[in-house]
């Protein structure tokens, strides 16, 4: 079986599952990962919930958690691992992206 182009860690899967439950979204729902222009390094990550994928989305599934990525964003996200980290200062999703040539201090912006 081929490795999906986007990966989620066990912590990320658990957090997405928890958030989906709180939002009370339909079973067709999933996490949308996208890349948009902007931010201090040129590109930013976008993470949100969608009720269903679009016709052009690539859909990945991890232990029942669905992830939607549009074709343009997939160019920048291929090989990326999404983790969820919690420490004393902050908690949130963290992208480990092999295409990011530089990033900003907040971790939400990168250049490729």
PyMOL commands that set and color helices and strands:
alter all, ss='L'
color gray80, all
select helices_A, chain A and resi 10-23+71-77
alter helices_A, ss='H'
color red, helices_A
select strands_A, chain A and resi 6-8+30-37+43-50+58-62+65-69+80-86+91-96+102-103+109-111
alter strands_A, ss='S'
color yellow, strands_A
deselect
rebuild
show_as cartoon
